[in-house]
């Protein structure tokens, strides 16, 4: 698919001539890095709403439930069917229990009378034990059922949370073993032709990146496909052969924390959007922060990336858009900073000037991060902020893009 097939679209004008589009809706629920939440950013969580109005979460930090409730009805709790965890650092997982309790809170819901899982979680080894232990230690009772699937390699140590030692509200999950290419293939929502692939990322702990794509039946894609077990839309695994699907006409890759995402590059090639962390800051000598070389060295030592590293990866896979996420706490979201007015008598002059300085610095750093990512990357760079929403709409083989809440 050529770069010209991506368009910044004015949908009201386009919809009459193109028919009903099929959308991915990407919403950032938390965009702060590992330093914890800031006044303008929550910790990491992203949502992807599919054609059938299912919402899938990618990471679920503390406070994610509050963020979801702030954007309702754009995201409805009952529509959250899948949670994909990139890794088990606290700023990515501490909202899981609250989310499960809110999602599975009513035993009167007919959906919760089924023996099938109402919500599926995917992630690295240890996720199953994390969920079980936290539910147990907080005396949490769920009125529906959940299941955890761990993405494992053949040489991983045995799980400390055996598959068959289930809680009453837990459905037997799967240990999904990577294929010879070290990747995982998850079949999901086959009815909508939406698939999820995954690959490991370099970090200090086991970490995963996910690629969400639309494929249609036809000549087999030239894209290398990972081997391994498949999962159908009802969550049932099988060892059937991979059906022939042609190369994805729409693709979004959402990566966890990483200093090297090269293992997922074949899956992310020609993505319409890459969501990549940009934790480590580069700034000028006036602020006394690190040079680009020092920031890169520090990022590599900690399993993180700079904005320039994110841009380099996006260029290497010919991505059409790059969203920078997991940002340094100094990169304030200036759109959330309310400037004082003459009618706001509660604020002193000093605090008003402080807000103005904070907003100015936040704008400068946001521009700096964006410029660093774009030095070697020719596509569009977006510095993500909480509640930022983009819609990717597929019509035939054209992917149309609009921002739902631009400043």
N, C-alpha and C positions, 0 to 999 in steps of 0.2 A: 504494500500500500504506500503510495507516494506521500511525501510531506504535504502536498497540496490537498490531500483528502481531509486534513484537519482544518476546521473553520471556527472562528469565534462567531457565534451565531446569535442573531436576534430571532428567537423562536417564534414570537407571535407572527412575524412576517413570513417565516418559512413554513409554518405548519400547514397552511392551506394547500401548498403545492406538493408537499413531500409525504403527506399521510401521517399516521400516528407513529412517532418515533419510539424506539426502544431504548430506555435510559439506564445508565449507571449514575447514581447520585452519590457523590463523594463529599462527606462532611467531616471536618476536623473538629473533634470534641475536646482535645487537649493537645497542646503543641509545645509545652515546656520540656526542657531537658532534665537530666537526672538530679539537678539541684532541688527538685521539688516544685510545687506550684508557686506562681508569682501572682501579684495583684491582677495581672491581665492575662495570664495563661494557666490553664490546668495541665496536669500531667497527661502522659500519652494515651490517647484513644482516638481511633478513626472509625467512621462508619461508611459502609458501602451498601446502598440499597439497590436491589436488582430489579429486573423487569417485572417480576411477579410480586413486587412490594415486600419481599423478604429483606430484612436488614441484617447484615453481617458486621460484627465488630472486629476490628484488628487492634488488639490490646485493650486493656480495661483497667486503667489506673484508678486510684482512689478519687472519688468525686465524679466518676463517669456517669453515674445514675443521675446526679444533679444536673449535669450538662445535658443529658438526654431529655430530662423533664423541662429544661429551659427551651428546647427546640420543638417540643410537641406542638402540633401533631405531625410535623415533618418526619419525625422518627417516633414510632409507637412501640412501647415495650412488647406488646403481644406479637409484633412482627419480627422481633429479634430471634433468629433461629440458629445462628452460628456465631461462635467467638473464636477467632484465630489469634493465638498468643505467640508473639515472636520470641520472647525469652522471659525468664522468671525474675528479673530485677523488680524491686518493689514498685518502681514508678511505672510499671507496665501491667501489674496484676492485682493490686490491692483493692480494686473495686469489684472483683469477680463475685464475691460472696453477697454483697449488697445487691448487685445486679440480678443474681440468681434468685434471691429472696423476693425481690420486687416482681421479677418476671414470672415466678412460680408461686405466687402468694395466695391464690384462691383455689380451694379444693372443690368449689362449685363450678369451676370452668369445665365444660364438657371435654375440652382438649386434654385436661389433666387426668381424665379417667382412663386414658389409654395406657397400655403397657409399653408403648413406644416412647422414646425420649422426646421431650418437648424442645430441648435446646442441646446442641452439640458443641463441645469445646475441642479444639485442636491445639497442640503445642508440643514443646520438647519434653523429653523424659523428666519426670518430677511433677508435671502438672496434675496428674491424677492424685498423687499423694498430697499436693498442696491444697487442692479443693477439698478432699476428704478431711484432712486434718483441721482446716479452718472451719468447715461446717461443724465438725465434731466439737472443737474447742470453744466455739461460740454458741453451742447448743441451738444451732439453727435447724429449723424444720421447713422443708420445702413441700409444697402441695402439688407439685408436678414432678417430672422426672428429667434428669440430665444424664449425659454421657460424656466421657472424656476419651479422646483418641490421641495417643502419643505417637509422634513422628520420630522413629528410631532408626539407627543404623544397625547392621547385623552384629557389629562388635561392641555395641553398647552394653554396659553391665545390666544384670537382671533388675527389673523394676522393684522398688521397695514398696510399691502398692500393687500387689498381685491383682490380676484382672478379676478374679472370682470372689474377692473379699469385698462385696458390694455393700453400700449403704441401702436402706430401704427405698430411698428416692433416686437411686442410681441404676442406670441401665448398662449392661455389659458393653464396654467400648472395645476398641481394637488397638493393637500395637501395629502401626503401619510402618513396614520396613522399607527403606530406600532401595532403589534398584542399583544395578551395576554402575550407573552414571551418577550415583550419590544424590539423586533427587527423588521427590515424592510426587506421585500423581493422585490427586483427589478428584473423583468425579462428583459433581454437585449440581443439583437442579438441571439434570439432563434435558428435562422438558423445555427449559429456556435456553439450552445450548450454552450454558455458563459453566465454566470449568475452573478449577483451582489447582495450580501447580505450586510446588514449594522446593526450596533448595537451602542448604546451610549457608550462613554468613560467618565471616571471621569476627569473633568477639571474644571477650574473656570468659564467657559462659556459652553453653550451647544456644545458638540463635538461628532464627529462620526468617526467610523472606517469602512472601506469597505473591503469586501472579494470578490475577483474575481476568479471564478472557472469554470471549464469545467465539465459538467455532461452529461451523455448519458441515453437514455431511457432504462428502465429495472426495476428490483425489487427495490422497494423504498429504499432510503438510510436510514441507521440507524442514520445518522446525524440529530439532531433536526432541523427542518425547521421552520422559522418564519411564522406566519400567516399574513394575510393582503392582500391588493390589489396587483395585478400583473401588470407588464408593458411589453408589447410586443415590438419587435424591431422597430415598427413604432411609439412608444411613446404613444400608446393608452392604457389606463388603463382598467382593467376589474376586476370583482369579481369572476372569474371562480375559480374552485378548482385547487390546485397545481397538475400538472401532476406528474407521478411517474418517478423519475430519480434516478439512482443509485449514490452511493457516488462519489464525485469528484475525477477523476484521476489526476487533476492538479489544484493547488490552490495557490493564492498569496494574502496575507492580508497586506493592507497598512493602517496604523493607524495614526490618528491625534495626537496632543499633549495630553499626559495623564499621570496621576500618578497611574492609575489602569485600566487595560484593561480587567478585568476578565469577563465583560458582553459579550465580543465578543469571548471569549475562545471557546465555543462550535462550533462556525462557523469557527474558525481558526484552529481547531484541525487537526494535521497532514499536515499542510500547507507546500508546497515546499519552500516558502519564507515568512518571516515576515519583514515588514519595520516598525521599531519602533524608536521613538525619544530617544535621549540620551543627553538631554540639560545640565544637571547639572554635573559639573566636580568634580572628586576626584583626588587629587594629593598629593605629599609628603610634608613634613614639610619644605623642603628646599625652595620650591616656596611659602610657606605660604598660601596654599589653604586649602580647607576643607578636613576633614577626611571623610571616607566612611559613617559613621553614620551621620555626620553633613550634608553632601551632600544629603543623602537620606531624612533627615528631611526637608531640605530646598526645595527639589524637591516636596515632598508631600504637603508642604504648598502652593506651587505655581502651582500645577497641572501638574508637569513635572516628568521626570524620570532620573535616572542615567543609565549608561551603564549596571551596575550589575542588576538593575531592569528590563531592557530590556532583558537581558540574562535569568533571572528567568522566565519571561513570555514565552519566546521562548521555554524554557525547559518544561514548564507546558503544552504546546500544542503540544509537540513533533515535533516542526518545524525542517525542514531539513537545512535551511539557515536563518541567521539573518543579516539584513542590518541595520546599525545604521545611523540615519538621524537626522536632526534638531540639529546640533552640536554646541557646545560652540565656540565662536569666536576665542579662542586661538588655536583650533585644525585646523591649516592651512593645506590646500591641498598642500603637498610638490611637487606634480607633476606639479603644475602650477607656481612654483617659478623658474624663469630662473636664473641659476647661471652665473656669469660673466665669460667672456673669455679674453684672452690676447688681443684680437682684439677690445674689447669693451672699448674704451678710455673715454667714457662719464662718467663712474662710478668712483668715488673716491675709494681709498683703504678702507676707513671707511664704505662706503655704501656697498661695496662688502662683507666685513666682516659681516656687519649687515644682509645681505641676507643669508649668510652661517649660522649665528646663528639662524635666523628665520626658515630656513629649518630644521636645526638640532632639534630645539625645537618642530616644527610641527611634525617631524617624531617620536620623543619621545612620544608626547602626543597622537598621533594616535595609536602607539603601546600600550600605557597605557590604552586607552579607549577600545581597542580590547581585551586586557588581562582581564580587569575588567568584560566585558560581558561574557567572556569565563570561568570564575571561576566556575560557576555552570551549564554551558550550553555546551554540548559535540559536538554540530554541528558546521558548518562553520560560522565564524563571518566576515563580511565585513564592514569596515568603509566607508560609501558612500562618493563620491566626485562628483562635478558637471561633467556631461556628461558621467559618468560611465554607461555602458550599459551591461545588461545581457540578454541572450536569453534562455527562458525555452521552450523546444520543446517536444511535446507529440507524441510518437509513440506507438500505442497500449496502454499499461498501464505503460510504462516507461517514466519518465521525464528526459530528458537530458539537461544539463546546460552548457553554455559556456559564458565566459566574452569576450566581443567584443573589449575591449581596455585596457587590463591589462598592467601594467608597465613592 
